[in-house]
């Protein structure tokens, strides 16, 4: 039975959900019995979860994405990595235009006097083709404000000594070549950022520098839209209150989307695990003194410009430290739960895309080259093409949650358990996220019958991750073994 997304017939909804759960056959109670070392089952704390299948709270906007950075060529040329990406139903792939190892720089030289460049699109065109083949589309971040800037813009392009940025006309001519090229090749590339992390240039609220950047951005946006009016152009940090307020009040060009980068710590162990999980659900996703949350950023833009634009978390991971190596917790259970909480919050807040930084990294290189004990930012170990647990969270969610799916009201009586419920292709699905290391018993109200369980928890060590699959009955509790992500579906 299929559900009407209008939500007008709760009786049909209830029947469809109950019938959907009943389709699964009960094969084992291993989820209930597999944990024998944590004490008597009767003494594990009880948590009650309620799913109100008759009440909708909205619809899903979120699609998943990832970044290819230094690993762009590895991803492009390994079919197994592209297959992993397709299996998780990723829809957006972000990359830089300035990476030189290996080189992803289509403009090999620039003539400042004629404002023209020498271009070789071969590598990039094949990468774009591979992205479209998996059902996703690319997002290009053109340029950056890293210094010295001459290392990150085409060779021969000048920097204005008065602003520290390229001259607007020259940068506009460079950026215009991108939509022009893809229009000529027939590749429907829509998403662009220019430049990456400009807040490194203008700081928090240096309005003279924001004005300098705005002049360069406006010139590029006008040139690109002249070539292709369908392109969506933005820059990350547009959720910062001083930036968005200034932009809207002082003639900033139309933004194609709100963009931000979410790393919840800049150093290893700066925050406790509990605080990191709190920040997963709040920092930049909900409004604070310094940032507009997802809903408020959209509303601010709509109130000023009369248009709803998407919101993209265009670069995201547990934390951003990398000089001495990455945080070992990225691939561990707390990093996995952090990722699940970010995605759940973005779904509930109405975000449109989440881009994980990055798709893959070499654990062996990180261990031998760095001192932190981390394994890189990747959710795939490129040494053996094997996923870490953060990938499995996204593989659970991506194929089972589509844009437009109805979100159901669901609650937990414990702050240690988060719940997300929705209807996908006529069937109700429930995701549980455990924020504690304690073993818990989860009892349900509002849904009954037999279900299939897909689970991540410490039954299998994070070093050798494996998805657990079983079937059980909601007449019995679902056991949550510490930090966990669980998907229940017919």
Buried (B, 14 or more C-beta within 10 A) or exposed (E): EEBEEEBEEEEBBBBBBBBBBEEBEBEEBBBBEBBEEBEEBEEBEEBBBBBBBBBBBBBBBBBBBBBBBBBBBBBBEBEEBBEBBBBBBBBBBBBBBBBEEEEBBBBEEBEBEEBBBEBEBEBBBEBBEBBBEBEBBBBBBBBBBBEEBEEBBBEBBEBBEEBBBBBBEBBBBBBBBBBBBBBEEEBEBBBBBBBBBBBEBBEEBBBEBBBBBBBBBBBBBBBBBEBBEEBBBBBBBBBBBBBBBBBBEEEBBBBBBBBBBBBBBEEBEEBEBEEBBBBBBBBBBBBEEEBBBBBBBBBBBEEEEEEEBBBBBBBBBBBBBBEEBBBBBBBBBBBBBBBBBBBBBBBBBBBBBBBBBBBBBBBEEBBEEBEBBBBBBBBBBBBEBBBBBBBBBBBBBBBBBBEEBBBBBBBBEBEBBBBBBBBBEBBBBBBBBBBBBBBBBBBBEBBBBBBBBBBBBBBBEBEEBEBBEBBBBBEBBBBBBBBBBBBBBB
